[in-house]
């Protein structure tokens, strides 16, 4: 046991871990600034996020010690647990709604968002499925089977949270692509998906349609989504090159910046740290993602490679969509920024993902 512990300590990729921790601390710092604008430093959000970071690091350490391969043969059990956990939001008295979405469960002293944890378990089961059926992906039928395997997750999540549904789709696409899918199959699948996009609009909730309409008509400030993005871009621009300084942001304190602790935390951070602070966040994400991709590339087995690819796809898509959303380059979807945005479940899940990446890196082929 001690020998394994020593090996893990020596071979751990501290660069990946440091990038994740730095991003998390920047997020907590921004939450402290938001709390200051409300007359305090130690708000409930700051406390929850700090505790979640510690719990997340403990989870990452446990996963690192166990090793990613221990999850490979638990595919069926993890699949069943994940679907049941997602459906738990519909249990009367347990499931609760926030921001018009029934995506949380109330456990008394706090709330949990099952879809955040299931992002990680979804990647686990898809990596196991694809590694065992990689030879079948050379046909359209094989890709369709992989899509049907993922359907319960995507449909359950997208019903209540379109943004999280998009994340699950992005994870699936990235993992299937990395499993060695032929280009002609990718082309046929992409064409089928593009044909479905107009149909998806009619199944969206009214607030989701408003966000799409706002993105397509950015000049119309009467649309709710445009008001959010306009204030976000104003906050980012007002930060200038070096920012207004820590605790000096005005858009969040005056209530102009919507959901500054979550969806628009990047704008809140850049207002105070400026262009240089924004570039530092993007650079840290780029370093974290490329380092994680390198770990996945040199994984010991196909399962580890696909597991790493899925995690990279998740972190990349969420970071890209959230940052682009705050600048009006993508529609407002409610997708949070990993490590920075407030959310205890999200923080723990992100650190679990980091633990898996570190485990893959520790056990990579020489």
Secondary structure, DSSP 8 states (H G I E B T S, - for coil): -HHHHHHHHHH--HHHHHHHHHHHHHHHHHHHHHHHTTT-SS-HHHHHHHHHHHHHHHHHHHHHHH-GGGGGGGHHHHHHHHHHHHHGGGSTTTEEEETTEEEEEE-SSSEE-HHHHHHHHHHHHHHHHHHHSGGGGGSHHHHHHHHHHHHHHHHHHHHH-HHHHHHHHHHHHHHHHHTT--HHHHHHHHHHHHHHHHHHHTTS-HHHHHHHHHHHTTT-TTSHHHHHHHHHHHHHHHTTTT-S-TT--STTTTT-STTTTTTTHHHHHHHHHHHHHHHHHHHHHHHHHHHHHHHHHT-SSHHHHHHHHHHHHHHHHHHHHHHHHHTTSS-------TTTSS-HHHHHHHHHHHHHHHHHHHT---
